[in-house]
Amino acid sequence: MIKNDITTGEDIENLVNSFYSRARADETIGPVFNTIIGDNWSHHLPVMYQFWEMIAFGKQDYSGSPIGKHIAVDRKMPLTEAHYQRWLELWRRTVDDLFEGEKAEEVKKRAMLMIQLIELKVNTARGGKSLF
């Protein structure tokens, strides 16, 4: 099967929807998403579309605070190394299942860097410090 690269907002929506479908069903990270987001996916998904369009295409519609959001999640449900690694594994697999090309590789690399930064800042916040 020939796969295309990520080139449009529709591609981002497909990627995000596919990823979260897997994430919600996953035994490691599903409980975090299902507890924190619950039934509020109609709000969360469009935010994620904007975030990943910013990452992939430089589009400037996103105005959230991913680090602050993850610190808040961690205070409700402590995030572990297993959560971060599983998230990254599912993200990479979803990208690879749907796309191939330069942009697909870029969003996988950017996801890895983002996860490392979020984990560092969440862990630092647990100690009462901030790196923002």
C-alpha positions as CSV (number, residue, x, y, z in Angstrom):
1,M,0.0,0.0,0.0
2,I,1.4,3.4,-1.0
3,K,1.1,5.9,1.8
4,N,1.2,9.7,1.3
5,D,2.9,12.2,3.5
6,I,1.0,14.5,5.9
7,T,0.1,17.5,3.8
8,T,-3.3,18.9,4.9
9,G,-5.4,19.7,7.8
10,E,-7.6,16.7,6.9
11,D,-4.5,14.5,7.3
12,I,-3.9,15.9,10.7
13,E,-7.5,15.3,11.7
14,N,-7.2,11.7,10.5
15,L,-4.0,11.2,12.4
16,V,-5.3,12.7,15.6
17,N,-8.6,10.8,15.5
18,S,-6.9,7.5,14.8
19,F,-4.3,8.1,17.5
20,Y,-6.9,9.0,20.2
21,S,-9.1,6.1,19.2
22,R,-6.2,3.8,20.0
23,A,-5.1,5.8,23.0
24,R,-8.6,5.6,24.6
25,A,-8.7,1.8,24.2
26,D,-5.1,1.3,25.5
27,E,-4.8,-0.3,28.9
28,T,-1.8,1.9,29.9
29,I,-2.9,5.4,28.8
30,G,-6.6,4.9,28.1
31,P,-7.6,5.3,31.8
32,V,-5.8,8.7,31.9
33,F,-7.6,10.0,28.9
34,N,-10.9,8.5,29.8
35,T,-10.8,9.9,33.3
36,I,-9.4,13.4,32.6
37,I,-11.3,14.0,29.3
38,G,-14.3,11.8,29.9
39,D,-17.0,12.7,27.4
40,N,-15.4,16.1,26.5
41,W,-13.8,14.9,23.2
42,S,-15.7,17.4,21.2
43,H,-13.6,20.1,22.8
44,H,-10.3,18.2,23.1
45,L,-10.0,16.9,19.5
46,P,-10.3,20.3,17.8
47,V,-7.6,21.6,20.2
48,M,-5.4,18.7,19.2
49,Y,-6.0,19.4,15.5
50,Q,-4.8,23.0,16.0
51,F,-1.8,21.9,18.1
52,W,-0.6,19.4,15.5
53,E,-1.3,21.8,12.6
54,M,1.0,24.2,14.4
55,I,3.6,21.5,14.8
56,A,3.4,20.2,11.3
57,F,2.7,23.3,9.3
58,G,3.5,26.3,11.5
59,K,-0.1,27.3,11.6
60,Q,-0.7,29.7,14.4
61,D,-4.3,28.9,15.6
62,Y,-3.2,27.0,18.7
63,S,-3.0,29.0,21.9
64,G,-2.9,26.4,24.7
65,S,-0.4,25.5,27.3
66,P,0.5,21.8,26.9
67,I,2.9,21.8,29.8
68,G,0.5,23.4,32.2
69,K,-2.2,21.0,31.1
70,H,0.0,18.0,31.7
71,I,1.1,19.3,35.1
72,A,-2.6,19.6,36.0
73,V,-3.3,16.0,34.7
74,D,-0.3,14.7,36.8
75,R,-1.8,16.3,39.9
76,K,-5.0,14.3,39.4
77,M,-3.5,11.1,38.0
78,P,0.3,10.8,38.4
79,L,2.0,10.2,35.1
80,T,4.7,7.6,34.9
81,E,7.5,6.8,32.5
82,A,5.3,4.0,31.2
83,H,2.6,6.5,30.3
84,Y,5.0,8.7,28.3
85,Q,6.6,5.8,26.5
86,R,3.3,4.2,25.6
87,W,1.9,7.5,24.3
88,L,5.0,7.9,22.1
89,E,4.8,4.3,20.9
90,L,1.2,4.6,19.9
91,W,1.8,8.0,18.2
92,R,4.7,6.6,16.2
93,R,2.7,3.5,15.2
94,T,-0.3,5.6,14.2
95,V,1.8,7.9,12.0
96,D,3.6,4.9,10.4
97,D,0.3,3.1,9.7
98,L,-1.2,6.1,8.0
99,F,1.6,8.1,6.4
100,E,5.2,8.1,5.2
101,G,7.4,10.9,4.1
102,E,9.3,13.9,5.4
103,K,6.5,15.5,7.4
104,A,5.5,12.1,8.9
105,E,9.1,11.7,10.2
106,E,9.1,15.3,11.4
107,V,5.9,14.9,13.5
108,K,7.3,11.7,15.1
109,K,10.5,13.5,16.0
110,R,8.7,16.5,17.3
111,A,6.4,14.3,19.4
112,M,9.5,12.6,21.0
113,L,11.0,16.0,21.9
114,M,7.7,17.2,23.2
115,I,7.2,14.1,25.4
116,Q,10.7,14.5,26.8
117,L,10.1,18.2,27.6
118,I,6.7,17.5,29.2
119,E,8.0,14.7,31.3
120,L,10.9,16.9,32.5
121,K,8.6,19.8,33.4
122,V,6.0,17.6,35.0
123,N,8.6,16.0,37.2
124,T,10.1,19.3,38.1
125,A,6.7,20.7,39.0
126,R,6.2,17.8,41.4
127,G,9.2,19.2,43.4
128,G,7.5,22.5,43.6
129,K,9.8,24.1,41.1
130,S,9.0,25.5,37.7
131,L,11.0,25.5,34.5
132,F,8.6,27.7,32.5
